[in-house]
Amino acid sequence: MNQSNIRNFGIAILNDRLCEETSTIFVTGLGRSGTTMISRILIELNIPMGNIITRQTAEDKEFQVIIKNNQWDLFDNLCRQRDSQYSRWGFKCPALRGGIDKAEPIMRNPRGIIIFRDILAISQRNKLSVNSEFSIDSLNQTVKNYHKMLEKVKMLSCPIMLLSYEKALFYPQYVVQEISNFLGLNITDDESLKVAQHTIINGDHKYLTKN
């Protein structure tokens, strides 16, 4: 038996179909789950990810504000603006997980990448990043947040890549290549290795430092 066929790479695709030439790629997940890492990968793959991108979290500030305020008319306007600028573009916003069902019909040929991380690691990262107290309740809240997000994901019809943060650390080049395939991009082995080395880093100093 081919060992690669039984190896767990931590990737699953929902509603799989070929990527359109004109597509919108959204990246979401729980806060501190690895969305920044995915955004950095897409930037390295030359996907436009926003005009005002935060250095620390690689997040599009324009979409962040609009989504957090549930301003879907402005979300529509900004999407149409980006559509006029790029054939294929994306943005990263963890907060999108709460309104992903509202956003899907607005986006042009949407494709999503949703990352998952160990709930203990998320709770500990919250403690370090936003000075929240660690407790069993914080773990339970993370589980509840995952459940809420998955209920939204079940409603979607667009292609979705589900990705494990922990497995990405084990198989970085493979993950970059699979993301590239999901987005209809062609990259060489050397290019995928270079992108992986630049982006898939546990404890990335760009994320840990605010300046």
N, C-alpha and C positions, 0 to 999 in steps of 0.2 A: 504493500500500500504506500502511495506517495505521502510522505510525512507532512508536506505542506497542506494536504487536503484535510488533515485532522488537527492542524495547529490553530490555536485560538489567537487571532490577531486583534480581537476586540473591535470589529467593524461589522455593522449590519446596514443594509440599504432597504428602505421602504419605498414603495411606488416607483421602482427603478425604471428609468427610460433615458435615452440619450439626451445630452445637454444641448439646448437650443443655442444658436449663435447669439441671440439676444436673450440674456438671462440675468436674473438678480439673485445673488448668493447671500443668504443671511446666516449669521453665526449666532447661536444662542445657547443657553444652558444656565445652570445655577451660578450665582456669583462665586468666584474663586474656584470654579470647576475646571478651568483650562481654556476658556473662550479667548483669552489674550493670546495664547499660544497659536490657536487656529488662525486668528486674525493676522499674526505675524507671518504664518506660512503663506496665506493668500497674498499678502503684500509682496513677499519674496517671489511668488508666482506671477507677479505683475498684474494682479487683479486690483483695480482702483477701489480703495476701501474708505474713501472719504476725503474731504478737503481740509477738515480740522480734526486731526487724529491725536488723541492723548498719547504722550510718550510712554507713560507708565502702563496703561492698559490697552493701547492700540484700538481705542473705541472712537467712533464717529460722533463728535459732540452734537452735531445738528440732529441726527436721528435719536441720540440718547435723550435729549430734552423733549423732543416731540413725543416720543413713545412713553416716557415716564409721565407726561401730562395727558396721555390718551387723546392727542390732537390728530385724529385720523384724516381730517381734511388736509392738514399741513403735511402729514405723512404722504398723502397722495400727491400733493404738489411737489414735494422734494423728490419723490420717486420719478415723476415725469421729467423733472429737471435733469436728474442723473441719466434717465433713459435717452435724453437728447444729447448728452455728452459722451456716453459710452454704450457700446453694444453689450458688453458683459461687465458688470460691476457688483460690488458687495458692500456689506456693512456688518459690524459686530455690535450686538446689544443684548446683554443678559436679560434686561427688563422686557425684551420682546416676548419672552416665554409666556407672559401673562396675557398677551393680546395677539398671539401668533395666528389665531383663527380669523381675527379681524384684518390682519396685515396680508394674509395670503392672497385674497382676491384682488388686492390693490397692486401687488407687485407683478412685474412683467416676467412671465415664465420663471417663477421662483424655484430655487433649490436651496435646501437647508442643510447645515452641518450643526448637529447638536452633540455636545460633549458631555460625558459622564465621568464623575470622579468618586472615589471612596468617600463615604459620608463622614468618616472620622477626619480625613485629611481636609475636607471642606470646613468642618467645624473648627479645626485647629488653625487653618488659614484665616478664617473670620476673626479668631482671637488675636492673631498677629496683625491683621490688616486694619481692622476696625475696632480693636480693643473690646470685643464682645467676650462675655464670660463663657467658658466651656462648661457644659453640663449635659446630663442625659436628655434634658429637655431640648437643648440645641441640636442634638443628634436627631431627636424625634421630629423637630421642625424641618430639618433637612429632608427627612423621609417624606413628610407631608408636602414639601415644595416639589420634590420629584414627582409625587403622585399627581399634583395639580398640573404640572407641566405635561406629563404623559397623557392626561385626559385631553389636553389641547392638541397634542401631537396626533392622537387617534382621529381627530376631526379633519386632518389635512389630506389632500390628494396629491400634493406636489412631491417630487423626489426628496427624500431625507436620508442623510448619512448619519447614523448613530455611531459614536466613536468613544472608546475608552481612553481616558487620560493615561492610566497606568500602563496599558498595552502600548500606547504611543511611545512611552519611554523605553519599552523593550524593543520595539520594532520601528524606530523613527523613519528610516528611509522607506520602508514599505508603506507606512502611513502617508508620507508625502506623495508617493507614487499613486496610491489609491485616491487621495484627494484630487490629484491632478486628473486621473481618469474620470472621476465623478464630475469634474468641471469641463470635460472634453478637451483637456490640454495635452499636448505631447511634450514630454521632457525626457532627457536622457538619464541614464543611471548616475552619471557624474553630477548632473544638475540636481537630481533628487537628493543625492548625498549631501551636496553643498547646502541646499535649503534646510535639510534636516539638522545639519550641524549648527546652523545659524539660529534655528528657531525652537527645536524640541529640547529644551533645557529645564531640568528640574531646579527651581530656585533661580530663574533668570534674573540677572542683576538689573535689567531694565524695568522689570516688574517690582522688584524689591526697593528700588530707589525712586523717590518722587521728583528729584531734580535732574 
